[in-house]
Amino acid sequence: MKIGRNKKCPCGSGKKYKRCCLSKPTPEELERMFHSAEMVLNVDSEVLQTKGIYVNFVRPVNFQGKRVWALGSRLYPNEPPSITFSEFILRVLQQELGKEWWDENASRPTDEQHYIFRAYHQFDLWKKHSDGHALIGPDGSKGAYPDGWTYNLLSFAFDVAMLIHKSDKIDDDLIDRLRNRNEFQGARYEIAVASIFARAGCKITFIENHLNTEKHPEFYAEIPEENFKVAVEAKSRRRPGAIHETGELSMSNLRKTRIVPLINDALKQAPGNMPFIVFIDINQPPELSKSPQEHLMRLVKATSNLKKPTLENPDIFSIMYMTNYSGHFLQEMQMTKTYSTFLLPEFSLLPIRRKL
């Protein structure tokens, strides 16, 4: 049945059809669009998987002057036709944080605003500053090397989009922690680590414990068809004066890697019945390590007090990764390369039998 332009929209909004759903694709049109996109996706996926990338983002489709995007089972049908992927995921992140949270931050003084809200403002300034010397791609798009604000914001938006794509939603408690200035750093790192496993094709299951009455890992990562399941714990070193932490940001404190207490806290979350992977972020300015070798020696020294595993007394973890999410230290300076490393124990209680 054809609906008149001036009739009430059947979606129940109370608006006229022409001012509501007329411009949106019908279910039949959506099915045709996604069938076409999936044919391209299958080819793209085969190429990406040869490079170890298991992300199956669906390409956007143009419809009636708008661009239709999809993340998992979610549909974003009314995006501007010229919007880039980076701009799209930034809009998604803004939607996840919510208009009420956004408006509240806009009304605050700058020094009381949330880090992510400030990063959006700094991103706009970076785009204006970079426009004159941006590199032009074959399709006419522009690109430039990011500063610390931009790198942190875009990588965070990508991690959120990845988890939406793989699991349709992020746990409400985790979103609340992201909105909270005091809990943002830990929640952001948890999402970053979960996104790594999602990109490898894992199903992510976050562990809820509203009362915090028991020890447990952050989430489980699983590939059922490969009989692969691990528990994952992620902890980030807090630094006075950095990312909403109270105190003064001092170089003497930043030089202290000191992560053994953090590692010991992480090991308490081991479930004991499956392989256990630990992620520790040292949270230091990137310039403290001039080379991968210098970075490695810093970590070797910082972990020298960890117990040495034996066959009779193995480590409880299967792998430990040490990262450095440090863009917030650079702010307007160009983002530089950071180093990460991993520790694979000679003797582990539950070693991983699958190549990661």
N, C-alpha and C positions, 0 to 999 in steps of 0.2 A: 504494500500500500504506500502510495506517495504522500509525503507530508507537506502541507502548504508552508511556505516560507514564514507566514505571519501567524501560524498556529503555535499553540504551546508546545514546547519541546517534549518529546516522549520520555526524556530522561528524568523528568520530575523537578527540574530546576525552577519552573515557573516562568522562565524567560521564553521569548519567541524563538522558534526553531532557527531562524536566520541569524540570531544573535547568540546561539548556544552551540548545538552539535552539527549544524549544517556543514561547517567546514571540516569536521572531524571525519576520518575514514570510517566506513561501516565495517562490521565484523567480516563481511565477505571480502571487502577491499583489503583489510588487514591480512587476512589469510593469504590472498594472492601476493601481497607485498612480501610477506615473510617467507612464503614458498620460494619466491625469486631470490630473496636474500640468503636463504639457507643453501641454495644451489651454489652460490658464490662462496658462502662460508665453508662448505665442505672442502672446496679446493684450497681456500686459504688455510684451513686447519691442517691439512696434510703437509703443506709447506712449512708451517710454523712448528709442527711437531717434530720435523726433522732437525729443528734447531733447539729442541727441548722446551718449547713454549706450548702450553696447553690451555691457552685462553681462547675461548670461542665467542668473542664479541661479534654481534650481528652488525653488519654495515648499515648505516642510516639510509632511509629512503625518502625521496622528495614526494610530497603529496599536496596538491592545491596551494603551492607557494610556501609550504611549511616543510620542515625536515622532521621525520619520524625516527626516533631513537628507541632502543630497547636495552634494558639490563635485566637478564633473567626473564622472569615473566612480567616484569613491569614495562609499561609503555609510556613514552614521552612524545605525544603526537603533535605538539604545537611549537616546536623550537624554530628559531629563525633559520632561513635557508642557508645563510653563510656561516653559521656557527661551527667552530672547530671542535674537535674532540676535547681539547683542554678546556675550552669555554663551557662545553656541555657538562663535564664532570664537576666543574666548579659550581654550576647551577644546581646539580644534583646534591652536592654537599650542602649548599645553602638551604635547600629544601629539607634535608635531613635534620639540620640544626633547628629549623623552624622560624617562622616570621616573628613570633613573640620574642624568642631569644635574640633574634637579630635586631629588632627595634629597641629592646632593652639595652643592648650594647651600644647602639647608636646614640642613646641618651646619656651615656656615661662619659666622664672625662677620659682623655686618651690613656692615662696611666692606670685606669681601672677597667679598661676594655679587655676582652678576651684576646689571647694571642692570635687565634684564627680570624677574628673580626679585623684586627689590625693588619693581618697579612693580606686580606682582600684589598684594603686601601693601599698598601704598599705595592701590591701586584699592579694596580692601576697606574701608579706612579712609574713603576718599572717599564710598563708597556709604552708610556709616553716618552720616557727617557731613551728607550731602545729603538723606537720607531725609525729614527734617522739613520741608524747603522745596522738595521736588521738584515738578515740574509733572506733572499727571495727564492722560494722553492719553485719547482716546475709547474705547479698548479696555481702559482701566484700567492701562496701563503707566505707569511713572514715568520722568521724564527730568530732567536737571539739567546746567548748564554744567560742562564738565570742567576739572579742574586740569591742570597740566603733565604729571604722572605718568599720569593717565587718558587724556589726549589722545594722548600718545606710545604708550601700550600698545595702545589700541584701533585707532589708525591702523596700527600695525605688524601687529597681528593680522589686520586687514582685508587688508593687502597680501599677507601670507602666504596667506590663504584665497583671494584672487584668483588667485595664481599656481598654487595647487593646482587650482583650478577650471579654469584655462585649459590647464594642462600636466600635471595629475595628480600631479606630484611636483616638489619643489625639489631641485636638485643636491645630493648628499651633501656635497661640499666646501663648498658655500655654507652648509649647515646647521652644519657643523663650525666655520666662521668665525663664525657667529652665536653659537655656544656659547662661543667664545673671547673673553674680555674684551678682549684686545689688538686683535682684528680685528673686533669687533662693529660699530663705527661705520661702517666702510666697507661691510661686508656688508649692514647694515641700509639704508643709502642706496641701494645697488645694487638691493635688493628693492623699495624704494619707487619708484624710477624704472621698473623693469620692470613694476610694477603699473600705472603710468600708461598704458603702452602696451597692457597686457592689457585695461584698461578700454575702450580705444579699439578693441578687437576684434583686436589683433595676436597672432600666434603668437610666443612668446618662445623663443629658442634661446640658452642660456648657452654661453660658450666655455670649454672645459676646457683647462687647461695646467698639469698637476700640478708640472712642474719649473720653471715660470716662465722658460723659456728664450727666449721670443719675445714681441714686442709684439703685442697684440690688444685689441679692444674688449671690454667686459663681456658684451654679448649682441647678437644680431640681433633686430629686430622686423620681422614680415612679415605682409602680407595678400596671399596668393598670387593670389586671384581678382581683385585690383586691380593686380597687378604692382607691388606696393609693398614695398620692403625697405630698411631702413636699419641702419647700425651705430651702437651707442650706447655711450658711455663716461660713467661717473658717478664723481665724486670729491668728497669732503667735507673741508672744512678742519678739521684737528685743533686743539684748543685745550688748552693745559696745564690740568690740573685738571678737565676736562670729559669725561664718559663714559669712565672708566677710564684717562684719560691722566695720566701722572705730571706733577708740578709743581703750582704754586699758581694757582688761578683768580683772575685779577686783571682789573679793569676796563680798565686801561691796555692790556693785551694784547687784550682783547675788542673794543676800539674799532678795532683795526687790521684792516681788511678784507683787504688784501693777498692777492689770489687769482691774480695773474698767474703765479707759479711753478706753482700747481696747474693752471691752464689749459694752460700749456706742457707739463706732464707728460701731461695728457689728450690733447693734440693728437698726441703721439708714438704714440698707439694707433690712429690713423686707418688703415683698411685700404687706402684709395686707390682702390678699385674700386666704391664705392657711396656714397651720401649718408651723412654722418657727423654725428650729433647729440651734443652734449656737455652734460652736466648738472654744474653746480658748486654745492655747498652752502656758503654763507659761514659758517654755524654761529655766529651772534651772538645775544645777547639781543634779543628783539623790541622792547624799549623804546628801543633806540638809534635807531630810525627812527620819527618821530612821524606821518609821512604817506607816501603813495606817492611824492610828489615828492622828499621828503628821502631816501627809500630809493634812488630812481633816481639822484640826484646822488651818493650814496655809491658806487654801483656804477660810475658814469661816471668818477669820480675814480680808483677802484681799478683800472680797466681802461685808463686813458689811455696806458699804456706799450705796449699791444699794437700790433703792426704794422698799418699801414693798408693794406687790400687794394686792389689795382688790377686792371685788366683783364688786364695781363701777369703779375701776381703775386697771384692770388686767394687768399682764405682757404681752408684745407683743410677747415674745418667748414662745415656747411650751416646749422645753427641752434645757438645756445648759450643754454641756460636757466640762470638763476641763482636758486636757491631759498634758503630759510632754515628748516630744520627745527630749531626752537629750544625745544620744550616742556620739554626737560630743564633749562633754566635757570630755569623758573618753579616747578617742583616742586609745592608745595601751593597756589600762587597760581592764580587762574583763567586759563585759556588765553586769550591775546589774538590778534588777527589779525596774521598775518605777510604780508609782501609778496614777490612773485616777479616776475621780469622776463625778457625774452629779448633776445638780440642776433641780428639777421638781417643778415648781411654783404651789402654792395652787390655784391661780386664773390665768388663761391664756386666752388671747383673742381668740385663736384658739387652743384648746387642741387636742392632738393626740388621736384618738379613736382606734388605732391599737397597739398591744403589740409589742415592738421592741426587 
